[in-house]
Amino acid sequence: MAVLVTGANGFIAKYIVNDLLNEGYDVIGVVRSQAKADLLIKQFGGNPHLVMEVVNDITLLDAFDSVFQKHAKEIEIILHCASPLPSEGNDYEKTHVLPAVNGTVSVLEAAKKYAAQTVKRVVITSSVAAVMDPAKHDGSTFILDENHWCPLTLADAHGNSHTAYMVSKTKAERAAWEFLEANRKEVRFELATLLPVYVFGPQLFKEDAVGGLNYSNGQIQSVLCSSPGGELEDNTFKNFVDVRDVARSHLLAFQKAGAAGKRLLLCKSLYSAQDLANILNERFPQLKGKIAEGPNPGKYDVNSVVTQHFRAEEILGLKYKTLEESVYETVSQALEVGLRT
């Protein structure tokens, strides 16, 4: 049995590939360039159970046809991780929505055309963004609910790439559920979507941390690279989950029968920038006096962080890593590669 992983060079996806290989699966990774494919092959030591394929443009509705024409008889599981993160530019339809929506539909269309009866489960990496409603978000009082859908449209973006990202993730996930409903009689596979919150944690390969941390970890980097007496950029409460738990969830989402047909929020706990500053100042004595302490400095207290429980913990059997563990290992790697030198 082979598992197809799209966007295989991503922060989360590399951990997914690693977990799959460690459990003995054959992996077909899809990336957007030969250079990225070559790097992954190198990073995974030329593992014979990892095969790479290149799909240059996932906005094409037949983008994945060539992959399935070649591997349809092998693929039983699809883990669709490819999707754009918030980026610069004003053409959000082109930079956000089309890659997210068409990338999702194209992989499902290819499965329908070439592997309708052999693909058993499709797991899509959605986002908490697909359930959020900024109009109702009020710090720690907002309760996330897997039954909610983000109501925003591109008309609400007004030059805000994060809003465009929220719209793209919502549209892409809706497109997946709508595809399955429309094609239920023609395909065998079940669908599960995973909706992680802000994802922290070290890179699987240390070299990937050189030069700067990725989007979610950028909040940790902001504190790490702050100055004494400086203000924390954003001290509102957000939600966190560790990258290794997100990766593990992708495997469990196709291994567990109960995950079929579910939207599963992946979330460990609430945190604030003050929590990040407290952890860095407490766990890294060499940073004390060199970074911001925040308005309420003090020893990090794990009991002060509110934990929210979602059905992913029950359905998948997850035991999440703590905020302190995740932040400590992220910063340790960042310091090792000289991020603050």
Buried (B, 14 or more C-beta within 10 A) or exposed (E): EBBBBBBBBBBBBBBBBBBBBEEEBBBBBBBBEEEBBEBBBEBBEEBEBBBBBBBEEBBBEEBBBEBBEBBBEBBBBBBBBBBBBBEEEEEBBEBBBBBBBBBBBBBBBBBBBBBBEBBBBBBBBBBBBBBBEBEEEEEEEBEBEBEBBBBBEBEBBEEBBEBBBBBBBBBBBBBBBEBBEEBEEEBBBBBBBBBBBBBBBBBBBEEBBEEEBBEBBEBBBBBBBBEEEBEBEEBEBBBBBBBBBBBBBBBBBBEBEBBBEBBBBBBBBBBBBBBBBBBBBBBBEEBEEBBBBBEEEEEBEEEEBEEBEBBBBEBBEBEBBBBBBBBBBBBEBBBEBEBBE
